[in-house]
Each structure stands twice: as C-alpha cells, then as structure tokens.
Amino acid sequence: MTPRRLIITGGSSGIGEAVAYDMARDGSWMFLTGRSEEKLSKVSFEVERRGGKAFYSASDVGCEATVERMFDDAIRQLGWVDVVFLNAGVGYFGNLESLYVEQYDEQFNTNVRGVFLWLRKVLPLMRSRNMGQIIVTSSNLGLETSPRAGVYSATKHAVQAMTWCVRDELGGTNVKASTINPGSVATPWYKGRNMDFSNMLSAEDVARTVRHIVEQSETSNIDHILLKPGHS
C-alpha cells in the first residue's frame, strides 16, 4: 500500500495525536498543526519513531492568512493530500449567560471558521484529483444538545451542517466527507476540570474510528459515526 499523505489540525495532543500515531505505522506522511510548537515537535518525533514522516506548523486555524500559508507549506512538503482530518477545537461550558463574548468568539473562530478555511483550500485540490477523504471532528453535541453547552453545541451543529452540505456538493465525485461524533473523550482537553475519566472514550477509540473511515471501500461513503462511551 502506498503510504497516505494527511493533514491533521489539532495534531499536538489528544485525538489528533492519537490519529497521527495510528497512521504512522503505515509509513504515512503527515502535516500537523496546533497551537504549541513544543508539543508538535514531540508528536512529530514520535511519528517518525513509529515509521511515519511528519512536518508541522504552530499557528491559529482561524486566521485566513495563516491557513493559506500552512496549506502551501503542507503541499510543498507532502506533494498531495489523501486525507484531511479537521480536528482542532476549543470548548467553554456553563449556562449561556455565564459565558463571555470572547469565549463565544474563540469557539466559533476555531471550531467553525477553522474548518471552513481549511475546506476552501483542500476541496479544489481533491476535486482536481477526483479522490480524497475529508474527516471533521464534530461531537455527539453536533447531533443533540445538552445543558451548559449552548455555544459549543452550536459550533458543532454548524460544522455538522457544513459537512453535510459539502457531501451533497461532492455528489458524483470520488471525494468523500464524513464526521466523527464522539461523546466525552479522556484527553488533555479536559485538564483542570473535575471529570470522571473512567466514563469516557479514549483518544485511541476515536483514532480507530478515523482509520475505519479512511479504509472504507470504494463502494462505501460513510456519513457520520456517533461514538458513545461504553460505560455511559
């Protein structure tokens, strides 16, 4: 099998890190983005130790100029893209009236605008090759709602709708778009919160789901996969 070429946003920890390690065992090449250059460097080192090839850029996925630069860097390093995993995300929780406008802006800027900006760059490339897999990290809260998650859930509903519309636009091509919709995942994303990690999914659970989507047959086109903790 020819090693895949991937772009992974939010690749410095958690789900993105787990996906990078899982794909590294195939000898895949990948371009990782995240906010911490130190963490990206460590993940990239581990990817290469496991048999893959990694490049990275520490930056903000919600900045148009930055995404333009990162995309150009990724194509220069990788040559092409087989899979884009749009995973960068941020969340603030609390009753709606307790949230700050800055928290609203940051969530929509990262969770929605970041996906939009990357899709604008990746879609023409995949269309030109008539092949490729887009995977967006949504959430179970992209399909339902919950108290204290009004803004976060709104961003994930937006991402869900965006991806479904892209699926419609890709009809008749060999380019596929899917979301993964996990419940709570035991990652550093929950650092500092009083959470019971024993009742959560693992990042590796999600990574196996990403692999399942990537390895689906030509006759399959997965829409979304909802994951819930086994002990919930």
N, C-alpha and C positions, 0 to 999 in steps of 0.2 A: 504493500500500500504506500502510495506517495504521502509523505508527511504533510499534514494540513498547515495552512497559514491562517492564523487567527489574530483578531484584535479583541482585547479584553479590557473594558473600562472597569474601574473599581477593582483593579487586579492586585492591590498591595496587601490585602488581608481578606479574611472571611471567605465568602463564596467564590469571589474572583481568584483568590489564592488557591483554593481547593481545585477549581477548574483548571488553572494553569498547571498544577502538579499532575492532575489526572491526564491531561493532554500531552504532557511532556514525555510520558512513557511510550508514546507513539513516534517520538522524534519530531514532534510538531514544532514549527516556528511560530513565535507569537510576539505581539507588540502590546505591552501592558501600560495602562495609565492609572494614576492615582494621585493623591494629594501629597504623599510622603516619599521623597526621593530615597531616603534611607530604607524604608520598608520595601520599595520597589526593587532596590538593588539587592536586598536579601532574597526576595522571591525569585528574581532573575537568576541569581547564583544557584538557588536550589533547583530551578527548572533545568538549568544546564547540567547540574549534577545528576539529574534523573534522565537525561538523554535528549532534552529539547534544546531549542535555541531561543533566547529571549532578548528583546530590546524594550526600552521603557522611556516614559516621559512623565515627569511630575507636573501636573497642571490642573486647571479647572475645566471640567467638561461643559460647563455652562457658558463659556466665553467663546464667541464665534471665531475670533482671530486665532485663539489657541487651538480650537478643534481643527481649523484649516491647516495650521502648522503641524499638528500631531498626525493628521491624516496623510499629509505629504511625507512626513518622516516615516510613517508606517509603510507606505507603498514603496518608498525608496529602500527600506530595509528588507521588506518581505517579498516585494515583487508583485504580489497579488494577494487577495483575501478570499479564503474559502468560507470562513465563519467569522461573524462579528457577534460578540457577547456583550450586550449593553447592560451593565450590571451596577454602575455607580449609583449610589443612592444615599439619602440622608433622611432622618425622621425625628420629629419632635411630637411628643404626645401630651395630652392634657385636655381638659374641657376647652371648647373653642375660644371662649372669652379670656382664657388664661394665656393664650399663645401671643407672641409678639409678631408684629408685621415683618420683622427681619427673619423670623423663623419661617413664616409663610413664603417669603421671597426665596430663601435658601432652598427650601424643599422643591418649589416649582422650578427654580433655576437648574438644580441638579437633576431631579427625578424626571422632569418633563422636557425642559429646554435641551438638556444634555442629550437625551435620546433623539429628539428632533434634529439637532445639529449633526449628530453622527449619521443618522439615516440619510440626510440630504447628501452627504459625501459618499456613503457606501453604496446606496441604491444604484446610481448610474454605473458604477464600476461593475456591480454584479449583473445588472441588466445587459451590459455590453458583452459579458462572458456567458450570459444565459445560464448562470449557475451560482449557487451560494446559499448559505443558511444564516438567517438573522435570528438571534435569540435575545429576548428582552426580559430582564428580571422584573416582573410585576410583583404581585403578592396575592395571598388569599383576600386581602383587602382591596384588590382591584376587581374582585367579583362580588364582594359583600361589604358590609360596613360594621363598625364597632364603636362603642363609646370611647372618647378620648383620642380618636384617630381621625378626626374630621378632615384636617388638611392633608395629612399623609395619605389617607384613603382616597381623597380627591385626586392627588397626583397619580396614584396607581390606577384609578379609573380612567384618567386621561391617557396614560400610557397604554392601557388595555385597548381603548378605543382607537388610538393612533395605530397600534399594531394590527388590529382587525381591519382597519381601512387600508393599510399597506398590503395586507393579504389579498384584499379584493383587487387592488391595483396591480398586483403581481399575477393575477389570473392568466393562464395561458403561457407562463414562463416556467423555467426550472429553478427560479429563485423562491425560497421558502422563508416564511416568517412565523415565529412561534413565541409564546411567552411561557415562562415558568412562574407558578403562583404558589410559592411556599408560605406556610404559616411561620411561626417563630423559629428562627434558626440560631443555634448556640454559637455565636461569633463575637468578636470584639465590638461589634455594632451595639451590643447591649452593655458594654463596660460602664460600671458605675450605677447601674440600675439594679434594684432588688428583684431578681428574676430567678425562677427555678429552672435551671438549665437541663434538668433531667426530663422535663416535659417538652423538650424542643427537638426539632430536626437537627442533624449535624450538617456542616458545610459539605461533607463528603456525600451525604444523601442527595443534595442538590447537584453536586458535580456529576454523580451517576445519571441523574436525570438529563443534564445537559448532554452527556455522551449519548444517551438514548436518542435524543433528538438529532444530534449530529450524524449518528449512524443509521438513521431510518432509511428505508429502501426508497428507490425512485418512485415506487407506486404509493408511497405514503406522504402525507403532508400534515404533520401534527399542528393543531391549532393552539392548544394550551395544555399544560399539565398542572393540575392542582395537587399540591403535596400538603398533607397534614401530619402532625406528629403521631407516632404510633401509640402513644400513651395518653393522648388527649381525651 
